[in-house]
């Protein structure tokens, strides 16, 4: 992004990104699956001892209760009314000694934050013309940190801060994948202390209504915790290169620019997603309670390859589609010139009814069918073209790395 580029490049979800030049202007914002069920070890704590046994004689207690109801209620009420009348309002009450007693949910959130917040870092970028700040989190004791691709886009080196008052340490960008909006950076583990990796949950088990906890560095105000619930699953958002990220988790936990790359946690302190985008209303740019997180299963798939310096090769069909209103499948609304679909003879207006023998009922089904394949795979695609039904064979290509004008997603 250039210095004079408008922060509101498009409508819809915004990438969560802050510019350090705007630290004091918080009103301006820029843009194997394995089920893991273990609870974070630091969340375990001994059960409190049972309260001491107290005996109350039932008939004595009943008599006292009747006496209070008959005689004490009026006296107590009169006393409260006199206090109110004398002060002109409800009398101020002294604070009770001791800390606030949290309810069960607050207790869970406190425990999760205590166990995980030191693993959440701020990432500052000022390299190669790229600048800004976002969030990341530690995933191993070797100093590997996950963040969003759009946070470190165009940079080879970044600065990582492990605390609000930390000067930070240098980190190397090992790899980025724009199609999933994920990136990996690494710090020298010898320069940091107590690297505690966060565990990844199986995001396919996440359900609407689950507790969602976000930790990050929004708007450069310092490390911040917000809470909410998982408000939807199975969403799709646009990746930085114009393609579609599938199975995205939606949450109403407040996330804002600067939260990009930070973890969305469950009640056991495990990462269920990587906070990436927010929906905004009328171009206002603020949080309206709809945020999106790249699922942790995508992290599990992509990060090992990026950590080893590899790239992600994805299958590519080269069409844009929308669900057919007549319920026949997915209507092709655009075809990439010289792309795999175009070379196979698919045309604008065709309705895709099956791919590789799998029935297609919506445009999202096309995304899922292609995601299971690899470049070079051949697939049989059945389409309805007017009154004719045709079967075409397509050899899938490799998804381009640059921004595309045609998105093969919904």
N, C-alpha and C positions, 0 to 999 in steps of 0.2 A: 504494500500500500504506500503510495507516495504521500508527501507531507500535505499536499493540497487536495488530496482525494476526499470526496464527501464521505462522512461516516455512515450515511444512510444510503448504501449502494443499491439496496433492493428491499422490497417489502418482505414480510414473513420473518422466520427465525433469524436472530442476529448472533454472530459469533461473539463470545464473551471475551472482550479484549480491552485493555486500558493502555493509554499512552502515558509514560512517566512525566511528560511535559504538562499533563493535566492533573497532577496529583492534588492540587488545591482547588480544582474546578470539577467537583463531583457531579455536577449536573450535565457535563458533556461526556458522552461515551462513544467509544469506537467499537467499531466492531472487532488331539484329544478332549472334549467336554467331560469334566469330572465333577460330580456333585461334591461340594465341600461343606460339611456340616459342622466342623469343629468350631467352637466358640473361641474368640481371641483369648489367649491364656491370661492376659492382663485384665480381662473382664470378670474372671472368676474371683469370688470373694467368699469367705466363710459365712455361713448362715448365722444371723444374730441369735443369741441365747433366748429361750422362751422367757416371758415375763414371770416374775415370782407369783406363786399361787396365792390368791386372796379369797378368803371365805366370808360370805355375807349371809347372815341368817335371813331366809326368804321372808318370813312374816314381819321381822323388824324392818327390813327394807321397804316392804309394802306399806307398813304403817307410816314410816317417815315420808314416803312418796305422797300418800294421801294428805298428810299434814301440810306439806309444801304446796300441794295443789289448792287446798281449801283456804289456807291462811297466808302462805308466803308469797303467792303469786301477786296479790294486790300490792303488798309492801314493796316487792322488787320492782314492779312496774312503776309505782309512784316515785321510787328513788331515781330510776332512769329518767323519768319525765322531769324531775326537779333539776337534774344535771343539765339536760338539754335546755330547759328554760333559762337557767342561770347563765349559760355560755352562749346562747343564741344559736346553737347547733349541737351536733353530736360531740360529746366531750372527747378530747384527744386521749388515747390510751397509751400507756408506756409500753415500749418494746419488751417482749418476753426475752429472757436470757437464752443464749444458744443460737445455733444456725437455723435457717429456714428448713423445715422438714419437707422434702420433696415428695411428690406422688410417685407412683410406680414408673410412669413414662419419663418424668424428669430424672429419676434415678438412673434409668437405662441410658438416657442421653448423656448424663454426666459421666457415666462409666465409659461409654464409647469415646467421648471426647478425651478423657484422661488417658485412655489406652492408645489413641491413634493420632492425636494432634501433632506430636513431634515428628511424625512420618510425613506430614503435609508441608510442602515447601513453596516458597515464592520463586518464580523464574523471571528474571529480568533480561531483556534482549536489547543489545546495542551493538550490532555486528552486521557488516555487509549492507548497510542501508536500512536494515530492519530494526525497529525499536518498539518497545512496549513491555508489558508484564502480564503474567498469568500465574497459574498454579500447577503443581505437580505432586506426585507422591512416590515414596520409596517402595520398591517391590522385591529387593534382595539386599543382602549385606555387602554386596560388591559395589554398591553405590548406584545401581540402576534406578532411574526415575522415569515414570510415565507421565506424559502430558499430551496436549492436543498438537496436531501438526500445524494448525494455523497460529499457535503461540510462537513456535520457533521457526516458522517459514522464512527461508532465506538466510538463516544464521547457521554458523558452524560452532560458535562458542556462545555460551550464556552464563549468567551469574545466578547462583542458587543460594537463597537465604533460608536457613533452618529455623529462624526465630525473628520476631519483629525487630529486635535490637542487634541482629547479627549482621556483620559486614558482608557475609556471603563468601562462597568459594566458586572458582571457575568450574565449568562443566562442558563436556564435549557432546555435541549432537551426533548420536550414532546413526540415526535413520529416521525418516518420516514416511508416512503413508497417507497421502491426501484422500484416498478413497474411503478410509475409515476415520480420518481426522485424528490419527494417533501418531505419537512420536516417542522416541526413547533418547534420553540424555544420561550421561554418567559422570559422577563426581569421583574424585580420588578418595577412596574409603579411608585412607590414612589421615586425611585432613578433617574428618568428621568423627564424632563420637556417638556411640549408641544408635547405629543405624537399625531401625526396627521396621522390617518390611510389613506391608499390609497384605492380608490374604484376599484372594479373589473368590467371590461367591459364584455359584452357577446361576447366571442371569436368566436361564430358561425357567427357573423355579420361582422367579419373582412374581408376585401377584398384586393386583390393584388393592390398595388399602394398607400395604406393608409400610412400616416406618421407614422414612428416608431422611438421612442426615448428611448435609453437605458441609464440608470444611474447605475454606479457600481464602483468597486474598482479594476480595472485591473492592474496586474503586480506590485501591491503595490505602485503605484505612487500617490495614493490619489483619492478622489471622482472625477469621470470623466463622462462627458456627451458625447454621440455620437448620430448621427441621420442618418436616411436613410428611406427606405420604406419597407413595407411588400412585399417581392419578390415572395412569394408562400404561399399557404395554403394547409392544408390537407396532410402534409408530415408525415412520420413515421420515428422515430429514435429508437435506441436500448437503453433500460433502463439499469441501473447498474446491474440488475439481469439477463440480457440477453433476457428479453421479449421486446415487442414492445410498444412504446408510440405512440398513434394515434392522428390525427388532430393537428399536430404540426405546428407552425407558423415559416416560414422562413423569414429572414430579411437580408438586406445588411448593416444595421447599424454595425459599427465596434465594435465587442465584442471579448475579449481576456481572457486568464486565469486570474481568479480573479473576472470576471463578473458573475460567477456562482451564481445563486440564486437571481440575481438582476431583477428588473422589466423592461419589455418592455412596453412602454406607448404609448397611442394614443394621438391625438392632443388635447384632453380634459383632459389629465392628468390621465386617467384611465389605469389600468393594463390590457393588453391584453395577456400577457404571462410572463413566468419566464425563463430568459436566462439560457440555460443549456449546449449546445454543439456548436462546430464550425466544419466546414469541413476544412481540410488542404490539401495542394498539395505537393506531393513528400516527405511527412514526415517532411516538414519544420516547422510545428507547429504554424505558424503565421496566422493571419486573412486574408482570401482571399475573404471576402465579402459574405460568406454564413454562417449564424448563425441560430440556432434553439432554439425556446422557447416553453416550455410546455404551452398549452393553459390555459387561466384563468378559463375556465369552469371546467377543471380538478382540479384547486385550490379550486373552489367553492364546488366541490363534496368531495374531500379528506380531506381538512383542518379541517372541523368541527369534523370529527371522530378522527383525530390525536390530535386535541386540547383537547379532552376529554379523552385522553389516550387509545383510541381504536386502532384496527388494521383493515386493509382493506382486506376483503376476496373477491377474484376474481374467476370467473369461469375459468375452465381449461380443455382444450381438449387434449393437449399433442401430437400435430403434428407440423411438419414444412412443409410449402407448398410454391409453386411458381405458378404464373399464367400460365395456360396451353397454349402452343403456338398455339394449334389448336382452341382456343376460346371456349373450352367445359366447363371451370370452373377453379378450382384450383387443380394442381397436387400435391399429397402428396409425398414429397421427403424424409421424415423421420417420424418415429413413436416412441414415448417414450415407452420403455418396461414397461408393466404393467400399463400404463396410461389409462385414460378413453377411448380414441380412440382405443388403442390396445386391451383392454378388450372387446370392442364392435365388434371387428373383422375388423376394417379398416386396410388396408395393404399399404405398399409402392407401389406406382404406380397407386393407385386409383385416379380418378379425381372426386372431390367433385362438384356436380352440384346444390345442394340446402341444406340448413340447416333450420330446423323448418319451412319449406314452403317458405323460402326466396331464390330466385335464387342467385347462386354464380357465378360470372364472373371473379373474381380475388382473389388472396390470401388475399388482404386487406378486401374483403367482409367477409372472414372467421373471421378475427379479429373483425369486427364490429358486426357480428352475435353473437359471443361469449361474447363480452363486454356487450351486453344487457341482459345477463342471470346471474343466481346466482349458486353457488355450490349446487349440488343436483338436479338441473333441468334436465329433460329428453327432449331430442331432437331427431327428426327423421332426419337422414342424408342420402341423396341420392348420390350414387357414380356410376360412370361408370368404370367397371372393364373389360377391354378388350372389348368383344362384348356384355357383359351382363350389365344390369342396376340393381342395388341392392339398397334396402332400409334397413338401420341399425338404431337401437335405441341406443343412447349414454346417459349415466348418467354422467353429468359433475362433475369433481372434483374441489378441491381448488388449486389455483395456488401456487406452492411452493415459499418459500421466498428466497431460495438460488439461486445461478447462475446456469442456465440450459444450457445443451449442445444442446438442441433442442428448437428453438424459434418458438412459434406458430403464428408468424406474417409473413409478407411478406419478 
